């Protein structure tokens, strides 16, 4: 039961991170469409370019209460720890 809960938590974290990354790509694509196909006025074009550069220059980082950065290596370590301790527990039961 605990293993299923850990797998569900890790899957949920990965899924939500991927959704945020996908949303960022969609925002950049929408800005590109507005900039290059709709030909906005000069003032609007400057604002859109500035917003696009801001979205591109700032990477998305997820923090766990500013204690650790949530990334793929941390999730891989968590998954390997869960599997390792599950195997140890299963061996000690038998």
C-alpha positions as CSV (number, residue, x, y, z in Angstrom):
1,X,0.0,0.0,0.0
2,X,2.8,2.4,0.9
3,X,4.6,1.6,-2.3
4,X,1.5,2.5,-4.3
5,X,1.3,5.8,-2.5
6,X,4.9,6.6,-3.2
7,X,4.6,5.7,-6.8
8,X,1.4,7.9,-7.1
9,X,3.2,10.9,-5.4
10,X,6.2,10.6,-7.7
11,X,4.0,10.2,-10.8
12,X,1.9,13.2,-9.7
13,X,5.0,15.4,-9.3
14,X,6.4,14.4,-12.7
15,X,3.0,15.0,-14.3
16,X,2.5,18.4,-12.9
17,X,6.0,19.5,-13.7
18,X,5.5,18.4,-17.3
19,X,2.3,20.3,-17.5
20,X,4.0,23.5,-16.4
21,X,6.8,23.0,-19.0
22,X,4.2,22.4,-21.7
23,X,2.3,25.5,-20.7
24,X,5.5,27.6,-21.0
25,X,6.1,26.3,-24.5
26,X,2.5,27.1,-25.4
27,X,2.9,30.7,-24.1
28,X,6.1,31.2,-26.1
29,X,4.3,29.7,-29.2
30,X,1.4,32.1,-28.7
31,X,3.7,35.1,-28.4
32,X,5.6,34.0,-31.6
33,X,2.2,33.8,-33.4
34,X,1.3,37.3,-32.2
35,X,4.7,38.8,-33.1
36,X,5.2,37.3,-36.5
37,X,1.8,36.6,-38.1
38,X,-0.4,39.3,-36.7
39,X,2.0,42.3,-37.1
40,X,1.1,44.3,-33.9
41,X,1.8,48.0,-33.5
42,X,5.3,49.0,-32.5
43,X,4.4,49.6,-28.8
44,X,2.6,46.2,-28.5
45,X,5.4,44.5,-30.4
46,X,8.0,45.8,-27.9
47,X,6.0,44.6,-25.0
48,X,5.4,41.2,-26.5
49,X,9.1,40.8,-27.4
50,X,10.1,41.8,-23.8
51,X,7.6,39.2,-22.4
52,X,8.9,36.5,-24.7
53,X,12.5,37.2,-23.7
54,X,11.6,37.1,-20.1
55,X,9.8,33.8,-20.5
56,X,12.8,32.3,-22.4
57,X,15.5,33.6,-20.0
58,X,14.0,32.5,-16.7
59,X,14.1,28.7,-16.2
60,X,11.3,27.0,-14.4
61,X,12.4,25.7,-11.0
62,X,10.3,23.8,-8.5
63,X,11.4,24.0,-4.9
64,X,10.4,21.9,-1.9
65,X,9.8,24.7,0.7
66,X,13.1,26.3,-0.6
67,X,14.9,23.3,0.9
68,X,15.7,21.4,-2.2
69,X,15.1,21.8,-5.9
70,X,12.7,19.4,-7.4
71,X,14.2,17.9,-10.6
72,X,14.5,14.6,-12.5
73,X,17.6,13.5,-10.6
74,X,15.9,14.0,-7.2
75,X,12.8,12.1,-8.4
76,X,15.0,9.3,-9.7
77,X,16.8,9.1,-6.4
78,X,13.5,9.0,-4.6
79,X,12.2,6.2,-6.8
80,X,15.4,4.2,-6.4
81,X,15.3,4.6,-2.6
82,X,11.6,3.4,-2.6
83,X,12.5,0.3,-4.7
84,X,15.6,-0.5,-2.7
85,X,13.8,-0.4,0.7
86,X,10.8,-2.3,-0.8
87,X,13.2,-5.1,-1.9
88,X,14.9,-5.1,1.5
89,X,11.5,-5.3,3.3
90,X,10.3,-8.1,1.0
91,X,13.5,-10.1,1.6
92,X,13.3,-9.7,5.4
93,X,9.6,-10.9,5.5
94,X,10.5,-14.2,3.8
